[in-house]
Amino acid sequence: MTRPYEDVADMFVCGKIVTMDSERRVISDGMLAIRNGIIVAAGQRDDLMKSFRCESVIGGRDAIVVPGFIDAHTHCTQCFVRGLTSGELPMIPRIYNPAQRILTPDEAAAAVRLLAAQLLRSGVTTLCEGTLNPAHEDAIVGALQEVSIRCVMARGRPDQDFHHASLYSQIRDRSWAKAREGEAEADLTRTEAFLNRFPPRGNGLIHGAVNASALLGFSPRYFIDGAKLARRFDATLQVHVSRDREEVEFCLDVWKRRPIERLFDLGVVDEHLIAVHAVLASEREIQILAQAKAGLAHSPIECVANMNAIPNLPRFRAAGIRAALGCDNQANDMFATMRAAWLIHGAKWGVASYDPEFLLAGEILEMATIEAAEVLRIDKVTGSLEIGKAADFVVLDGSAPHFMAAQNIPSELVRYGSRAEIMQTVVAGRILYDRGSYPTIDIDKLRVDAQVGASKVRDEVLDRRFRSLSHF
């Protein structure tokens, strides 16, 4: 006798379903039904088995299924050089930037594949890329589409010359900034075309965004018109701000205002703004961001890598600022990033006040999933496991020793989980990582390409390091 199925699905996903929906439900013996890359049902396994017919099943009773993690801030073309920045301060203008500039488009595409492979292996299904080099854009887009990982891609190009008078030159020297006439308008025309091609609020895998990377390199015209563009397309405007002491010094010298205060003066602080890092934000600046409903992209491992500061993340959240976690090409592993957030903020803020609730594990998991999606303005598409959203999820082996005798799954994911337990990483219903294999990435070729790229940037920046590589 034929069973009276009501519907057909392309894929069943079974396990303990950590939905991250508005009620933060965990369905203990749950199932997702996927069709055409979309979640069409989520509930108890027995109920869905009666309603849907499907031949493809992944997961199982012991599996843990979570929304795909979201890396809310990275730079793909830094992937070949990150090891050369270890122990070097400062390293962005001296090492990172020259290493990125010399890449050919093909090498930039290889860096994207390498970054994507690292992220997929750790359960990341969405990355947020900030690019400043138009020569690399097509290659980056092509590689993202080839891999089929989801991406919020913020594009832009600096249009302002500047000079920062450092500590020991300020006796006779002053900082200054000068816009290059007409470049803001020309580049924002390209950004508008990019947003039309990749709608920020669309259902495609690539979501466009506006990148005005920093106050030093982007003119007031670029910020003002870029913010207008973000509002018109309901996109994000992404800005590295209050990242380091040099930036704060520069802004106080040139504009007599701190960085976030300067953005406020320009009229660009609103719900579309993502303040990237903001580690040196003052209490006044935190209030500016909170009142405008701006978002924060926080990269906890980067705080230690560049040693500028550890932001008061509990204060940001208490003020109502939505926060998203970013790997920023340091670990390229969201489990490591979540654990870093727990540890550095626990050491900085929790221990000082003897407060075990300084930052709950569930909050950290939110900042890697649904809250990150809200900050990036893609929460209608991804970030939680709900009917109508894209099937972006991760299947973990819940029978692994770290998850045996589980009592509180969100807490144990953050504190004890690792990429070792990941079995599959799925984007829009397509398996992109499966127990060591990458269906959309030629790993053998990538291994060769990565070594070539790493050797090239090593030769370019080795003599720019303060210490030799033999120094431990």
C-alpha positions in Angstrom: 0.0 0.0 0.0 1.4 3.4 -1.0 1.8 5.9 1.9 -0.2 9.2 1.4 2.7 11.6 1.3 1.7 15.2 1.1 4.9 16.5 -0.4 8.3 15.7 -1.8 11.7 16.9 -0.5 15.2 16.9 -2.1 16.9 16.2 1.3 16.1 15.3 4.8 18.4 16.5 7.6 18.1 14.6 10.9 19.4 15.3 14.4 19.2 17.7 17.3 18.2 20.8 15.4 19.5 24.1 16.9 17.2 26.4 15.1 18.3 29.9 16.4 14.8 31.0 15.6 13.0 33.7 17.6 12.3 31.2 20.4 15.8 29.7 20.2 14.2 26.2 19.9 16.3 23.0 20.0 14.4 20.1 18.5 15.8 17.0 20.2 14.7 14.4 17.6 14.2 16.8 14.7 14.3 17.0 11.0 14.6 19.6 8.2 13.0 19.0 4.8 14.8 20.8 2.0 13.6 21.5 -1.5 15.3 23.7 -4.1 17.8 24.9 -1.6 15.1 26.2 0.8 13.9 24.8 4.1 10.3 23.8 3.6 9.6 22.2 6.9 11.3 22.0 10.3 10.0 19.9 13.2 9.9 16.5 14.8 11.3 13.7 12.7 8.3 11.4 13.0 5.9 14.1 11.9 7.9 15.1 8.9 8.4 11.5 7.8 4.7 11.1 7.5 4.3 14.2 5.4 7.3 14.1 3.0 8.9 11.6 0.7 12.6 11.9 0.3 15.4 9.5 -0.7 18.4 11.6 0.4 19.0 11.7 4.1 22.0 13.2 6.0 22.6 13.4 9.7 21.0 11.0 12.1 19.7 10.7 15.7 23.1 11.5 17.2 23.8 14.4 14.8 23.7 18.1 15.8 22.5 20.4 13.2 23.2 24.1 13.5 22.7 27.1 11.2 25.8 27.7 9.0 28.2 30.1 10.8 28.7 33.6 9.4 32.2 35.1 9.2 31.2 38.7 9.3 34.5 40.2 8.4 37.4 39.0 6.3 39.8 39.9 3.4 40.2 37.0 1.1 43.4 38.1 -0.6 45.3 38.2 2.7 45.1 34.4 3.0 48.6 33.7 1.6 50.4 36.2 3.9 48.8 35.9 7.3 51.5 33.6 8.7 54.1 36.3 7.9 52.4 38.8 10.2 53.0 36.7 13.3 54.9 38.7 15.9 55.0 41.8 13.7 53.6 45.1 14.8 52.2 47.1 13.1 51.7 44.9 10.1 48.8 46.2 7.9 50.5 48.9 5.7 54.0 47.2 6.0 53.1 43.5 5.3 49.4 42.9 4.5 48.9 45.6 1.9 52.0 45.0 -0.2 51.3 41.3 -0.3 47.8 41.8 -1.6 48.8 44.4 -4.2 51.2 42.0 -6.1 48.7 39.3 -6.6 47.5 38.6 -10.1 43.7 38.0 -10.6 44.3 34.3 -10.9 46.3 34.3 -7.6 43.6 36.4 -5.9 41.1 33.7 -7.1 43.3 31.0 -5.6 43.4 32.9 -2.3 39.5 32.9 -2.3 39.4 29.2 -2.8 41.9 28.6 0.0 39.9 30.9 2.4 36.7 29.2 1.4 38.1 25.7 2.0 39.3 26.7 5.5 35.9 28.3 6.3 33.8 25.5 5.0 35.9 23.0 7.0 35.0 24.9 10.1 31.3 25.2 9.3 31.2 28.7 7.9 28.6 29.0 5.1 28.6 32.8 4.7 31.6 35.2 4.6 31.7 39.0 4.4 34.5 40.1 2.1 35.8 43.7 1.9 37.8 44.4 -1.2 39.7 47.6 -2.2 41.3 46.5 -5.5 39.0 46.7 -8.6 41.6 44.6 -10.5 40.7 41.6 -8.3 36.9 42.0 -8.1 36.0 39.8 -11.1 38.4 37.1 -10.0 37.0 37.1 -6.5 33.4 37.0 -7.7 34.2 34.2 -10.1 35.9 32.1 -7.4 33.0 32.7 -5.0 30.5 31.5 -7.6 32.7 28.5 -8.5 32.9 27.4 -4.8 29.2 28.3 -4.2 29.7 29.7 -0.7 27.5 32.6 0.3 29.1 36.0 0.5 28.3 39.6 1.4 30.8 41.4 -0.7 31.6 45.1 0.1 33.5 46.8 -2.7 35.1 50.2 -2.8 38.3 52.0 -3.7 40.2 54.7 -1.7 39.9 58.2 -3.2 41.9 60.2 -0.7 45.6 60.8 -0.1 46.7 61.3 3.5 49.7 61.6 5.7 49.9 60.7 9.4 52.4 62.5 11.5 53.7 59.9 13.9 54.6 60.4 17.5 58.2 61.4 17.0 57.5 63.7 14.0 54.7 65.8 15.5 57.1 68.5 16.7 57.4 69.8 13.1 54.8 67.8 11.2 51.0 67.6 11.1 48.7 65.0 9.7 46.6 65.9 6.6 44.1 64.4 4.1 43.3 65.5 0.6 40.6 64.0 -1.6 41.4 63.2 -5.2 38.9 65.1 -7.3 36.1 63.1 -9.0 37.2 59.7 -7.8 34.5 59.2 -5.3 31.7 59.8 -7.9 33.4 57.5 -10.4 34.0 54.6 -8.0 30.5 54.8 -6.5 29.1 54.5 -9.9 30.8 51.1 -10.1 29.5 50.2 -6.7 26.0 51.1 -7.8 26.4 48.7 -10.8 27.7 46.0 -8.4 24.6 46.5 -6.1 22.3 46.1 -9.1 24.1 43.0 -10.2 24.1 41.5 -6.7 21.1 42.9 -4.8 22.0 43.3 -1.1 18.6 41.9 0.0 18.3 39.4 -2.8 18.2 35.6 -2.7 21.4 35.0 -4.6 24.6 33.7 -3.1 26.3 37.0 -3.4 25.0 40.1 -1.7 26.5 43.5 -2.6 27.6 46.1 0.0 29.4 49.4 0.1 33.0 49.5 1.4 34.3 52.8 2.7 37.1 51.1 4.4 38.6 53.8 6.6 38.4 57.6 7.3 42.0 58.0 6.3 41.7 56.7 2.7 38.1 57.7 1.8 36.9 61.3 1.4 33.9 63.0 3.0 32.2 62.9 -0.4 32.7 59.1 -0.6 31.2 58.5 2.8 28.2 60.8 2.3 27.3 59.5 -1.2 28.2 55.9 -0.2 25.8 56.1 2.8 23.1 57.4 0.4 23.7 54.4 -1.9 23.5 52.0 1.0 20.2 53.5 2.1 18.8 53.3 -1.4 19.7 49.7 -1.9 19.1 48.7 1.8 22.7 47.6 1.9 25.4 47.9 4.5 28.1 50.5 4.7 31.2 48.9 6.1 33.9 51.0 7.8 37.0 50.0 9.8 36.7 52.6 12.6 38.4 53.2 15.9 40.7 50.3 15.0 44.1 51.7 16.2 45.7 54.6 18.1 47.1 56.1 14.9 43.6 56.5 13.5 42.4 58.2 16.7 45.4 60.5 16.6 44.9 61.3 13.0 41.2 62.1 13.4 41.8 64.4 16.4 44.6 66.2 14.6 42.7 66.7 11.2 39.1 67.0 12.3 39.3 67.5 16.1 36.9 64.6 16.6 37.3 60.9 17.4 36.7 58.5 14.5 33.0 57.5 15.2 32.2 61.2 16.1 33.6 62.1 12.7 31.3 59.6 11.0 28.4 61.1 13.0 29.4 64.6 11.8 29.3 63.3 8.2 25.7 62.0 8.8 26.5 58.3 7.9 25.9 56.6 11.2 22.6 54.7 11.0 21.2 51.2 10.9 23.1 50.5 7.6 26.5 51.2 9.1 28.7 48.3 10.3 31.5 49.6 12.5 34.3 47.1 12.0 36.4 46.5 15.1 35.7 49.7 17.0 38.1 48.5 19.7 38.9 52.0 20.8 35.3 53.4 20.8 34.7 55.7 23.8 31.5 55.7 25.8 30.2 58.6 23.8 30.9 56.8 20.6 29.2 53.6 21.8 26.1 55.7 22.5 26.3 57.2 19.1 26.3 53.7 17.5 23.5 52.5 19.8 21.2 55.4 19.2 21.6 55.0 15.4 21.0 51.2 15.6 24.4 50.6 13.9 26.0 47.2 13.9 29.4 46.0 15.1 31.7 43.5 13.4 34.0 42.1 16.1 37.1 40.0 15.4 38.3 38.7 18.8 41.4 36.9 17.6 42.5 40.0 15.7 42.4 41.9 19.0 45.3 39.8 20.1 47.0 39.7 16.7 47.3 43.5 16.4 47.2 44.3 20.1 45.4 47.6 19.7 42.7 46.9 22.3 39.9 44.6 23.5 36.6 46.3 23.1 34.0 46.3 25.8 31.8 43.9 24.0 29.4 43.4 27.0 29.0 47.2 27.0 28.2 47.3 23.3 25.5 44.6 23.7 24.1 46.2 26.9 23.6 49.4 24.8 21.6 47.4 22.3 24.2 47.2 19.6 23.9 44.1 17.4 27.3 42.4 17.1 28.7 39.8 14.6 31.8 37.8 14.9 34.5 37.9 12.2 37.6 35.7 11.7 39.4 38.5 9.9 41.6 35.9 8.2 43.3 34.9 11.5 41.9 31.5 12.5 39.4 31.2 9.6 37.6 28.9 12.0 34.4 30.0 13.8 34.8 27.6 16.6 38.1 29.1 17.4 36.7 32.6 17.0 33.7 31.9 19.3 36.0 30.4 21.9 38.3 33.4 21.6 35.4 35.7 22.3 34.5 33.7 25.4 38.1 33.6 26.7 39.3 37.2 26.0 36.1 38.8 27.2 35.9 36.5 30.2 39.5 37.4 31.2 39.0 41.1 30.5 35.4 41.7 31.8 34.1 38.6 33.5 37.0 38.0 35.9 37.2 41.7 36.8 33.6 41.7 38.1 33.4 38.1 39.1 30.4 37.8 36.7 29.9 34.4 35.0 27.2 36.0 32.8 29.4 38.6 31.3 28.7 37.0 27.9 26.6 33.9 27.7 27.4 31.0 25.4 24.1 31.5 23.7 24.9 35.1 22.9 28.2 34.1 21.4 26.4 31.5 19.2 23.9 34.2 18.2 26.8 36.5 17.1 28.0 33.7 14.8 24.6 33.0 13.3 21.3 34.9 13.5 22.7 38.2 15.0 25.5 38.2 12.4 22.8 37.8 9.7 20.9 40.8 11.1 24.1 42.9 11.2 24.8 42.0 7.5 21.1 42.5 6.6 20.7 39.0 5.2 18.6 37.6 8.1 15.6 37.0 5.7 17.8 34.6 3.9 20.0 32.9 6.4 21.2 32.8 10.0 18.6 30.4 11.4 16.9 27.1 10.5 13.3 28.2 9.7 10.8 27.6 6.9 11.4 29.8 3.9 15.1 30.4 4.6 18.0 29.0 2.6 19.3 25.6 3.7 22.6 26.9 5.0 23.6 24.5 7.9 26.3 22.4 9.4 25.9 18.7 10.5 28.1 17.7 13.5 28.9 14.3 14.9 27.0 14.4 18.2 28.4 11.0 19.2 31.9 12.4 19.3 33.5 12.4 22.8 33.3 16.2 23.2 29.5 15.9 22.8 28.8 12.8 24.8 26.5 13.3 27.8 25.5 16.7 26.4 23.4 18.8 28.8 23.3 22.2 27.2 24.0 22.1 23.4 24.6 25.8 22.7 27.0 26.1 25.6 28.9 22.9 24.7 29.1 24.0 21.0 30.9 27.2 22.0 33.1 25.9 24.8 34.0 22.4 23.6 33.0 22.0 19.9 35.5 22.1 17.1 35.8 21.6 13.4 36.8 18.0 14.1 33.2 17.1 14.7 31.9 18.6 11.5 30.6 16.1 9.0 28.9 18.3 6.4 28.7 21.9 5.6 25.8 22.8 3.3 24.9 26.1 1.5 21.6 26.5 -0.2 21.0 22.8 0.0 24.3 21.9 -1.7 26.9 20.0 0.2 30.2 21.9 -0.1 32.2 20.0 2.5 31.7 16.3 3.3 34.0 14.4 5.7 37.2 15.7 4.2 36.1 16.2 0.6 35.2 19.5 -1.2 32.9 18.8 -4.1 33.3 22.3 -5.6 37.1 22.8 -4.9 40.0 20.9 -6.6 42.0 20.5 -3.4 45.1 19.0 -5.2 45.3 22.0 -7.6 44.6 24.4 -4.7 47.5 22.9 -2.7 49.9 23.8 -5.6 48.4 27.2 -6.2 48.5 28.1 -2.5 52.2 27.2 -2.3 53.0 29.4 -5.3 51.0 32.3 -3.9 52.6 31.9 -0.5 56.1 31.9 -1.9 55.4 34.9 -4.0 54.2 37.1 -1.1 57.0 35.8 1.1 59.6 37.0 -1.4 57.8 40.4 -1.6 57.5 41.1 2.1 60.2 39.1 3.8 62.6 42.0 4.1 59.8 44.2 5.4 59.6 42.1 8.6 61.3 43.3 11.7 62.3 39.8 12.6 63.6 36.9 10.5 61.5 33.8 10.1 64.0 31.8 12.1 63.2 33.9 15.2 61.0 31.9 17.6 
